[in-house]
Amino acid sequence: MQPTNMAYDRAITVFSPDGRLFQVEYAREAVKRGTTTVGLKYKTGVVLIVDKRITSHLIEPGSIEKIFKIDEHVGCATSGLVADARALIDRARVDAQINEITYNEKIQVKALVKKICDFKQTYTQYGGVRPFGTALLVAGYDETGPRLFSTDPSGALMEYKASSEGSGRNGAMSYFEAHYKENLTKDEAILLGVKALHQATEEKLNPEATEIGLVDRDFSFYILPQDESKAYVEKAIGGN
């Protein structure tokens, strides 16, 4: 038995001797096992694309939720534990509504992401809880323009022009590094995102299991109908 050696491995409030919080790192592993999500900014908005990774033909694809609307101008995609993500999204929706009721204006995207991350951080500091095993790609449009943020189980946040989370993150990020450019059109951004996701999934992307969400200065956040998403995927993959 080694009770003393396991203390910092199991307790969220205890650092390991080399300054690590193992429970946070375990939560990051849950994200790495999750489905791949990508997001990228274009000239007037942001697109989110998710591989639902359907493992059985018996599953109804529409029952798998990976992209969520938070407010009229904000949405997000999740990798990792979807149940954890839903809890965070429900809280974010309340925060967005409180801001609108209090100040009679939509919450800024960065302010909302900070609230989400502040809440995630508290679950890395107190006993009796565990970190959220999910990473969110948050897309929005406010008076500052299109915004795309990535959140970490530790509560850290980072803003990107293009980013990815989940099991295929490295492949998608490599593709973005090589092919992303400023001032893309909406269609160019969707096709680039699908190609990055295709690369990240090792060319096993299923058009039936791909979901695309968009937010723009000209329209609220919404998820494309299945037939439109499928058409984009088939066009992007066919062009490879």
C-alpha angles and dihedrals in degrees: 000000000000107000096159094050092055098049098091091039093062104030120079092202096058126080119217116240091265094052101262132136102215095193090059090049090050088053089053088053089056088055092049089054091052128097117281119262128184133190133181139174124237131185098287105012152356132269127205122197127187136188105217092198099217107204099187135036087225092069118096104230092212091062092065111087118196102143120057136185112229100175137342091278101031136063137159144204123216137213122188126022107013093197090058090048092053091055091052092046092051089053092046091052090054091048090051092050093046090053092050093048093046100043102019091234139091115269116253112253094236092049091053093048090050090054091051092048094046088056092047090050093057088061089062095055111045132069122245095039137081131216119266108264095217140088119208128208102206118199125187148146125224137149090295092059133248115348132192122186134179120208127203130209087248091062095255120138134198132185118226142182087215129000146160140205134193136043096328098045097119094052093047094047091050089052092049092048089056102039112022118108136171126268099024118173119242094258093046090051093050093049092046091049092049091050091050090050090047089053092047094052091051092249094303096115113146113212089207091056100046121105126194127195127187139191122183141169087251099048142023125258112286141157117243117244114259095252093054092047091049091051092053092048094049091048093049096045092044090055093057 
